[in-house]
Amino acid sequence: MTALYALAGASVAIAFVTAFLRNKGMERGRFVTKMASSLLFCGVAFGAAAGRGEMNLQAALMLGALVLGMVGDIVLGIDLFAAKEYRKFVFLLGGAPFFLGHLLYIALLLSYGHIQWHLVALLPIVPMFFLLMDRFGLIKLEKYLIPFVLYGLVLGAMMLATLNLAAQGGELGRWMWYPGVLFTISDASLFLHKFGQGPLQKLRPVFSYTVMVPYYAAQGIFALAVGWL
């Protein structure tokens, strides 16, 4: 298990390098390091699956969600290699596997125990954040408004699902305080990086780190969780 923790940590460490290369405009290097991080968290997941012996439905769903995450990483990794007029389309296309992966995470996490209904208040937080940012001209959603709101609801449900499980304690619950919040930070930063206007454009170098590092930390936790489900 120590080796799996080390590999998960390596995935996060390489994410710092990916963000640095992104800010330097070294896109080929960024793509290579990003794929390395993604392969590492998938390797952790399959290593955890091998260590548990018998598989169950929850562990299989977690593996499926992690593989979808890697697919999304590949598509988003090539967005800057696409022609400029197609980049937003490639960005949205890359978001589809993440959307499906998040739905898998939510379904399997909510299958444990009972729902803490007060956490339902988390659902509208991210959509409201996007709508307010659009209202004050800090992001420009236009025709992407509905996809943003839907994705925001999914991120809220991710936070609900992870924190709901965390509140129930146990070895698995002990780690679930973090990934839902980390995913929300990462995905919100990604949207602000892509669609930010005015002063947010100056923060793009910072967003490179707040996209990459929380994302790989969250995926690393979920990969390790394959052994505890």
C-alpha positions as a printed Julia matrix, in Angstrom:
229×3 Matrix{Float64}:
   0.0    0.0     0.0
   2.95   2.32    0.65
   3.92   2.06   -3.02
   0.41   3.13   -4.06
   0.56   6.17   -1.77
   3.92   7.07   -3.35
   2.54   6.75   -6.88
  -0.49   8.89   -5.99
   1.87  11.5    -4.54
   4.01  11.35   -7.69
   0.91  12.02   -9.8
   0.25  15.2    -7.8
   3.92  16.26   -7.92
   3.99  15.92  -11.71
   0.83  18.05  -11.84
   2.91  20.98  -10.54
   5.29  20.46  -13.46
   2.34  20.34  -15.88
   1.05  23.69  -14.61
   4.54  25.2   -14.87
   4.93  24.0   -18.48
   1.45  25.31  -19.34
   2.41  28.76  -18.11
   5.63  28.64  -20.12
   3.72  27.72  -23.29
   5.53  24.37  -23.56
   2.46  22.48  -24.75
   4.11  19.25  -25.88
   5.89  18.87  -22.56
   2.67  19.73  -20.73
   0.81  17.02  -22.64
   3.45  14.41  -21.76
   3.5   15.25  -18.05
  -0.29  15.43  -17.91
  -0.59  11.96  -19.43
   2.04  10.69  -16.97
  -0.04  11.96  -14.02
  -3.19  10.39  -15.44
  -1.51   7.04  -16.06
  -0.18   7.11  -12.51
  -3.57   7.58  -10.84
  -5.05   4.86  -13.07
  -2.12   2.63  -12.11
  -2.84   3.32   -8.45
  -6.5    2.38   -8.99
  -5.71  -0.92  -10.69
  -3.04  -1.67   -8.11
  -5.56  -1.07   -5.32
  -8.05  -3.29   -7.18
  -5.48  -6.09   -7.46
  -4.67  -5.79   -3.76
  -8.26  -6.18   -2.65
  -8.72  -9.55   -4.33
 -12.45  -9.79   -4.93
 -14.12  -6.97   -6.87
 -17.52  -5.51   -6.14
 -19.82  -3.16   -8.07
 -18.69  -0.02   -6.24
 -15.0   -0.68   -6.92
 -15.77  -1.41  -10.59
 -17.72   1.85  -10.9
 -14.83   3.75   -9.31
 -12.4    2.21  -11.81
 -14.73   3.16  -14.66
 -14.95   6.76  -13.44
 -11.17   7.02  -13.17
 -10.69   5.68  -16.71
 -13.24   8.23  -17.96
 -11.16  10.88  -16.19
  -8.07   9.77  -18.09
 -10.0    9.9   -21.39
 -11.09  13.45  -20.53
  -7.49  14.34  -19.73
  -6.38  13.15  -23.17
  -9.05  15.18  -25.0
  -8.46  18.32  -22.94
  -4.73  17.83  -23.37
  -5.01  18.32  -27.12
  -7.23  21.39  -27.04
  -4.38  23.83  -27.65
  -3.18  21.76  -30.6
  -6.56  22.25  -32.3
  -7.33  25.17  -34.6
  -8.34  28.21  -32.56
 -11.95  28.19  -33.77
 -12.39  24.6   -32.57
 -10.79  24.89  -29.14
 -13.96  25.6   -27.19
 -15.65  22.67  -28.92
 -12.74  20.37  -28.0
 -12.94  21.74  -24.45
 -16.63  20.86  -24.19
 -16.0   17.48  -25.82
 -13.34  16.75  -23.22
 -15.8   17.71  -20.48
 -18.2   14.91  -21.49
 -16.12  12.02  -20.01
 -15.65  14.05  -16.81
 -19.39  14.64  -16.63
 -20.08  10.9   -16.96
 -17.3   10.09  -14.51
 -18.74  12.47  -11.95
 -22.15  10.82  -12.32
 -20.53   7.44  -11.6
 -18.79   8.85   -8.52
 -22.04  10.34   -7.25
 -24.02   7.12   -7.8
 -21.55   4.85   -6.05
 -20.83   7.2    -3.12
 -24.52   7.8    -2.42
 -25.05   4.02   -2.37
 -23.32   3.95    1.03
 -25.4    4.7     4.1
 -28.1    7.35    4.36
 -28.22  10.85    2.93
 -27.57  13.81    5.22
 -30.34  15.97    3.8
 -28.93  19.28    5.03
 -26.05  18.76    2.55
 -28.53  19.18   -0.33
 -27.96  22.91    0.2
 -24.61  22.41   -1.56
 -26.26  21.66   -4.91
 -26.93  25.25   -6.1
 -23.67  26.78   -4.83
 -21.54  26.24   -7.96
 -24.29  27.15  -10.5
 -25.0   30.33   -8.52
 -21.28  31.12   -8.53
 -21.14  30.78  -12.33
 -24.31  32.84  -12.81
 -23.02  35.64  -10.57
 -19.64  35.66  -12.33
 -21.49  35.94  -15.65
 -23.8   38.63  -14.31
 -20.88  40.84  -13.26
 -18.99  40.26  -16.5
 -16.14  38.22  -15.02
 -16.92  35.27  -17.28
 -18.73  35.23  -20.62
 -20.99  32.19  -20.89
 -23.41  33.17  -23.67
 -24.49  29.92  -25.43
 -22.59  27.83  -22.86
 -24.82  29.0   -19.99
 -26.94  25.81  -19.75
 -23.94  23.4   -19.91
 -22.22  25.45  -17.18
 -25.28  25.34  -14.92
 -25.72  21.58  -15.45
 -22.06  20.9   -14.78
 -22.23  23.14  -11.72
 -25.11  21.06  -10.37
 -23.03  17.91  -10.87
 -20.11  19.47   -8.98
 -22.48  20.36   -6.14
 -23.73  16.78   -6.12
 -20.11  15.57   -6.0
 -19.5   17.64   -2.88
 -22.75  16.36   -1.4
 -21.84  12.72   -2.11
 -18.3   12.87   -0.75
 -19.12  14.91    2.35
 -22.18  12.74    2.99
 -19.95   9.67    3.1
 -17.3   11.47    5.15
 -19.88  12.33    7.81
 -20.56   8.62    8.3
 -16.97   7.91    9.38
 -14.93   4.76    8.85
 -11.72   4.26    6.86
 -13.34   5.3     3.59
 -15.2    8.23    5.1
 -12.0    9.59    6.62
 -10.69  10.39    3.13
 -13.92  11.66    1.63
 -13.73  15.1     3.24
 -11.45  16.17    0.41
 -12.12  14.95   -3.17
 -15.49  16.62   -3.8
 -14.14  20.01   -2.69
 -10.9   19.48   -4.65
 -12.83  18.63   -7.83
 -14.95  21.76   -7.41
 -11.87  23.97   -7.01
 -10.23  22.36  -10.05
 -13.22  22.47  -12.39
 -14.24  26.0   -11.37
 -10.65  27.13  -11.97
 -10.68  25.45  -15.38
 -13.81  27.33  -16.4
 -12.42  30.62  -15.1
  -9.18  30.0   -16.98
 -11.04  29.33  -20.24
 -13.85  31.87  -20.01
 -12.56  34.51  -17.57
 -12.77  38.14  -18.59
 -11.09  41.34  -17.37
  -9.07  40.88  -14.15
  -9.47  37.1   -14.24
  -7.3   36.92  -17.35
  -4.35  38.12  -15.25
  -4.87  35.17  -12.93
  -4.48  32.51  -15.63
  -1.0   31.47  -14.43
  -2.48  30.86  -10.97
  -5.43  28.95  -12.42
  -2.99  26.56  -14.12
  -1.99  25.34  -10.66
  -5.47  25.42   -9.12
  -6.74  23.31  -12.03
  -4.0   20.68  -12.08
  -3.0   20.08   -8.46
  -6.46  19.71   -6.8
  -7.66  17.55   -9.7
  -4.85  15.0    -9.43
  -5.07  15.02   -5.64
  -8.79  14.17   -5.88
  -8.22  11.44   -8.47
  -5.41  10.0    -6.35
  -7.72   9.74   -3.35
 -10.43   8.06   -5.42
  -7.84   5.68   -6.89
  -6.7    4.64   -3.41
 -10.35   4.31   -2.36
 -10.75   1.42   -4.83
  -9.07  -0.71   -2.17
 -11.51   0.36    0.56
 -14.87   0.2    -1.23
